[in-house]
Amino acid sequence: MTVPRARRVEVPQSLRKTEEFTDPHYASAYAIAVDDAHSRTPEQWARAAIEEAPAALRFFLRFGWTKVLGLRMGPKSGSAEHVLGWRITDSTPNTLTMDGHSGLFSAYNVVLTEDSTLVWATAQHFKGRGAGLLWGLARPVHQIAVPYLLRRSCKARQRAAGRAAG
């Protein structure tokens, strides 16, 4: 079975009402069809997407978050309160909210599970001069990385399910 590509979608209405997605300078959402999005918790999906990415990609992402965007991140691994450094600020059966902050940005990532869809939404709030320019440099990487990571985590889930069944 082929895993579909993640596609850019509107930020879900349920998220637009949250503080994180109220008047952001940048917001995006990517969705991918999954047979049963509730087979994992949103936190498990987030960990699969970024903590189980290849080591070089994890390094590249953390470098960008901390050295380029200046986000203050938590531990890379082994923390129940962080996902590859992103602080978990809220967790429900259907959503996981993570944040990172710097002098220039407040950044939020939300993983949302719906019946047969997994959504990764991002909001950026600029706090300082130059934030828009800096995000303009990072945005293309974000727009490639998120759909790639979503699809990769779905492929890994599918392979694991195939091994368990076979």
N, C-alpha and C positions, 0 to 999 in steps of 0.2 A: 504494500500500500504506500502510495506516494504522500509525503507531507506537503501540504500547500505552503505557498509563500505567505509571510506576514504582509499585511497591506496597511497603508496609512488610512486611518478613519477619523471621524470627528471624535473629540473628547466626549466620552459618555455623559449624558445629562446628569446622571447621579453624581459624577465627579465635579461637574461645573458649579455645583452648589456648595462645594467645600471651600474652606479657607485657602487651601493650597492652589486651587484653580480659579480663585476670584481675581480678576484683572492681572493675569500674568503678562510679562513682556513676551514670553514664548510659551506655547503649549502644543503638544503633539500627542497622538495616540496611535499605536499599532496593534492590530488584531490578527489572530491566526485561528483558524478553525481547528478544534480538537474534539475527538470523539466524546470524551467526558472530561471537561475542564475541571470538574470537582474530584477527579481521581487523585489530585494533589491539592494541598492547601496553597493559597497565594504565596506564602513564604517558601514552600517547597519549590514552586515554579521559579520564584526569584533566585533562589539559591542555585537551582539547576541551570538557569540562564547565565548567571554571571560567575558564580563560584566554581562551576564545573566547566567553564570555558577553558580553552588551551592556556597554558601558563604564560606564553608570550602575549596573548591577547589580554589576559588579566593584568599583566604588568603594564601594557600600553594604556589600558583604561584607567588604572589607578594613577599612572603618571599624569595623564590628561586631567583627571579630576583634581589631583593634589597640586601638581606643579604648574599646569597651564591655567586652570580655573581657580586654583588656590583653595579648594574646598577642604575644610577640616574633616577628616574621615576617622572612623574608629578602626579597630583591628581588621586585618585582612581576612582572618579566619579564626575559627574556634570561639566565636562570640554568639550567644543566643540573642543579643540585642542589636547585632549588626549583620548586614549582608554585604560581604566584600567591602566593608568600611561604611556603608550607608546605614545610618541609625534608623532602627525601626521605631516609628512613632505611634503607629496604630495598626492593629491586626483584628480583623473580623473573619468569619467563615468565608467571605467572598472578596475581601480586599486586604492588601498589605500596603501601608504607606511608609516610605522611607524618606529621609531628608539629609541634606548636606549644606553647610553654610560657609561663606567667606565674607570678606569685607566688600566684595562686589556682587555676590549672588546669594540667593536662597533658592536651592534646587530641591525639587520633589519628584519622586518616582512612585507611582501607584500601580500595583499589579492587581487586576480584577479578573475574577473567574465568573463567567456566565455559563449557561447550560452547555453549549458546544463552542464556546469562544474564550480565548485567553487574550486579555488586553493589557498592554504596558503603556501607561500614560506618564508624560513628563511635563512639569511646569517649571519655568525659570522666572524668578523675580529679580530684576536688576536693582542693585543698591548703590552702585558707585559709577563715577565717570569711567568710561571705557568698557563697561560691562557688555554693552551691546556689540561693540567691535570684537571683543574677545570671544563672546558667544558666537558671533558670526564665523569665526575661525573654527570653533569646536562643533558647531551645528552639523556640518556635513558628516563628520565622524559619527555623531549621535544618530543621524538619519540612516546610516549604513549599519551601525552596530546593533541597534535595537531589533530591527527585523531579522538580522542574521542570528542573533542570540536566541530570539524566540523560536525560530525555525530549528535551530540546532538542538535546543532543549526538547522540542517535540519529537525530533528524529531519535534522540537518545531514549526517550520514553517508549517510543514505538519499538525500537530494537530490544529494549529490556522486556517489553511485553511479549515480543515474539520468542525470545529465549525462554521465558517462563512457560509459554504455551507449548513450545516444541520440545 
